[in-house]
Amino acid sequence: MLRDERPTGVLLINLGSPDAPETGPVRRYLREFLSDPRVLDLPQPLRGLLLYGVILPFRPRRSAAQYRSIWTPDGSPLVVNGRALADALAKELGDGFRVALAMRYGGPSLPDALATLAAEDVARIRVLPLFPQYASASSGSALARAYELAGAMNNVPALDVVCTDFFDDPGFVAATAEVARPQLAAFDPDFVLLSYHGLPERQVRASETRAGHCLASAGCCDAVAHANRWCYRAQCFATSRALAAALDLEPERHATAFQSRLAGDRWIEPHTDKLLPELAARGVRRLAVLCPSFVADCLETLEEIGVRARDQWRDVGGEALELVPCVNAHPTWVRSLADRVRGTPGAG
């Protein structure tokens, strides 16, 4: 058998962004995003009523204003940072690889990215969802859509999933710590908050492999084991433990919380916006915030934490809030990804 010397494709998948910070593009983006039953996991009649009767008539205008506050001359920060990562990874991997960036919702689209890699005549495609902690609504949805699109192609490509999560991966932890360390040294915070994207409690419970484990006790997320192997909340706390060790954070000077929740459901706790007044009441004045559920700075980091949370912090009596950047295209993160891509299929 002749050795296949065709290049290997690499498909990086992140969540998504509207094409422009205006009401129309934001509405189109939210419609696609929230029509995904893995994201808005409600029965179809209720999901449609909530989406078309409550969310889409009102939220796009408000979200568009939030996007405008962080939009760059080159476009959406998530896409700009994603392209920088894809370019750096392609350079690190070298001539034997072709790297494409895709967004699960919006552009650059998954169909276009797969078509680009197919046009490069790659031997196989290594798929890497860019979500450190696994959730059905993020990594699960990205992988399911990639499988669906690849399976519909006339020439179905060979797909390898590099990893479904990397919440305690040494390369990710090291890169996050390397980004944070000089920021923390310069800012000298009283307290460090690790703020992760929120998730409805029902989605956490749906992930458990042993019924009755998740969210059943105060210590259910103290370790990741078989019963909660897929638990997003447990993986977030594992990331926090790894980062606290890497950054030498004292137990009484850091905490984990969850942001970005929607009204109407019970979401995993503690909530970032509810923890801020508690920290201020305890005498914390200088607060540093890391967002380790994101690998690229985006609306949830730059606007939700860097603008709204900072304003809230000042309103409740805090002196200063410092947003620590995500890993974005940090060299340690790029090298870590390259090592994973070169590894065995399904590693991680």
Secondary structure as UniProt FT lines:
FT   STRAND          8..17
FT   HELIX           23..34
FT   TURN            37..39
FT   HELIX           44..50
FT   HELIX           51..55
FT   TURN            56..58
FT   HELIX           59..70
FT   TURN            73..74
FT   HELIX           77..93
FT   TURN            95..96
FT   STRAND          97..106
FT   HELIX           110..119
FT   TURN            120..121
FT   STRAND          125..129
FT   HELIX           136..140
FT   HELIX           141..152
FT   STRAND          159..161
FT   TURN            167..168
FT   HELIX           170..187
FT   STRAND          191..197
FT   HELIX           201..207
FT   TURN            211..212
FT   TURN            214..215
FT   TURN            218..221
FT   HELIX           226..228
FT   TURN            229..230
FT   HELIX           232..247
FT   HELIX           251..253
FT   STRAND          254..259
FT   TURN            263..264
FT   HELIX           272..281
FT   TURN            282..283
FT   STRAND          286..290
FT   TURN            292..293
FT   HELIX           299..309
FT   HELIX           310..315
FT   TURN            316..317
FT   STRAND          320..323
FT   TURN            328..329
FT   HELIX           331..342
FT   TURN            345..346
//
